[in-house]
Amino acid sequence: MRRHALRAARIPYLEETDMLYWAAVFFVIALIAAFLGFGGIAAGAAGIAKILFFVFLVLAVLSLIFGRRIPT
């Protein structure tokens, strides 16, 4: 039961990290697509990366404001 409680306490941190990871993945996809000349795909992937990055920033700031810390 205690392990479940610790796991639930880490969820906000993991969600923010996952979002930043996916933002980076879409950014790399956009760079590769732009390099290969696929402008539409590059613009779409860059747009998704931008949205995910700003959502990550908002969640990170809210976590700092409301005192959510990474459990040790």
N, C-alpha and C positions, 0 to 999 in steps of 0.2 A: 504494500500500500504506500509506503514511504517513497519508493522509487517512482510510482505514478505521480505523486505530488511534486517531486523534483522535476520530473519531465514536463509537467504542466507549467511549472514556473519558468521554464526556458523558452516557451513557445514564442513570445514576442521577439526575443533576440534572434531566434532561428528564422522567423518570418522576414525580418529586416535583412538578414544576411542572404537569405535565398533571393530576395528581391534584387539586391545589389548584384548577386551572381548572374541572375537572368538579364539584368540591364547590361552587364558586361558582355554576356553571350550575344545579345542582339546587336550591341555595338560592333563586335568583331564580325558578325554576319554582315552588317551594313558596310564595313570597310572592305571585306572580301568581295561583296556584290558590286560595290562601286569600282573596285580595281578591275573586275572582270567586265564592266560595262553594263551591268544590269541596274539602271538608274531607278526604276520603279521599285524593285525589291530593296534596293539600298535605302531609298527614302522611307519605305514602310518599316524596315527594321530599325532605322535610326529614330523614327517616331515612337515606336514601341519602347526602345531603350531610353528615350528621353522621359516618357511617361513613367516608366518603372523607376528611373533614377529619382525623379521628383517625389514620387510616392515614398520611396525609401528615405529621402531627406525629411519629409514631413513626419514619418513614423519615428525616425531617429531623434528629431527635435522634441516630439511629444514624449518620447521615452525619457529624455533628459529632463524635461520640465516636470513630469510627474514622478520622477525618482525611480524608475525601473532600472534595476541593476542586474548584471549577469551574476547568477548564483555561483558561488565557489564551492 
